[in-house]
């Protein structure tokens, strides 16, 4: 089955065509209206997800993961390096913006799972600190 065609006709108003059916979809705040029916929605932005409670734990390991798909631009540390909380570990380019991923706590880099120019998926573990 072919995916629906979706075109933004004007800000907040979309034309959706699926097969022989078509709808006007209006988006306003946390609500979508389709054919006179209103549906509440919740935006789930992975950039706002909280890190696991272990990320700041003084013991064990802390994993640094990609918040969204992107490309590794720079690796700023090497395995075995001692790092401090807030120190840059990797630079990831996503949506034409470069984001520096930082150490969540003090520790030693025990693994770097990527190299420069690697493509990564959201949630992929990029480095580990113990």
N, C-alpha and C positions, 0 to 999 in steps of 0.2 A: 504494500500500500504506500502510495506517495505521501510524504509529509505535507502538512498544510502550508499554504502560502500565507505569509503574514507581512503586511505592509503598514507602516505608520502613516496614516492619512493626515494627521495633524498631531501636535503634541498631546499625548495621553489618549489618543483615539487610534485604534488599529482596525484594519480590514483583514479578516481571517477567512480564507477559502479552503475548504477541505472537500475534495470530490466535487459533488454538485451542490453542496451546502455552503452558505456564506453567513458571516456574523459581523456585527460592529461591536467591538470590544472597547470599553472605556476603563481607563486606569486612573484612579484618584486616591492618593495616599495609600492606605492599606485595604483598598476595596477595588474589586473588578466587577463591572456590570456587563452582562452578556444577555441580549434579548430581554431586557427589563428585569432580569434576575441578578441580585447582588450577592457577591461572594467575598467574604473577608479573606485576606491573604497575609502571610507573614514572610518578609524577606529574610532569607538565611544567607548572610554574607560570610563566606569562609574566612575572610580577612579579620572578622570580629570574633571568631571562635576563640575560646580561652585555651591556653596551653594546659596540658595535663598537670595535675597537682604535683607530679614527680619532677616536672621541668625545673622547679626552683628548689627541690630537695637537695640537702647538703650531701646526701649519700646516694649511691647507685649511679645510674647514668641518666643523662638528659639528651634527648634526641632533638635535632633541629630538622624540621620538615618544611617542605614547600607549601605555602598557603594556597597557591594557585598554579596552574601549568605555566611553564616558562622555560628559559634557557639560562644555563650557568654562564655568567660573564667572567667572573673572577673567583678564584679560591684564594683566600687571604691568609690561611694558616696551613700547617702541615701536621700529619699524625705525629703525636708526641709533644707538640707545642703546649705550653701552659697558657691558659687564657683567663681573663677576668670577666665578670658579669658585664655585659654591654659591649664587649669587644666584637668587632666585625669578624665573621667567620667566612661567609660567602656573599657574592653579589648575584642576584637572580634578576633577569629581565623578563617582565611580564607586562603585556599590554603596552609596550613601548616605553615602559618606565623601569628604571633600575632600583631594586630594593636590596638593601644590605641586611642580611640575616645575622643577628647578634647572639652571642653566648648568653643563655638565660642565667648562668651562674659561673662562679670560678671553677676551674678544673683543668683537666688535661684532655686534649683531643685524642680520642682512641680510634676513631674511624672517620674517613671522608669517603663517601660512597659515589661521588661524582667527579668529573673533570670539566675543565673549561670547554664550552661549546656543547655540552650534553643538554638534551631536552629532558625536562622532568614533568611529571604529573603532579597534580595537587595531592598532598598527603605523603608524597615520597620522602623517606628519611634521607637527608643529605649528609649529615654528620652526627657524630655522637661524642659527648663529653662525659668524662667520669671524674 
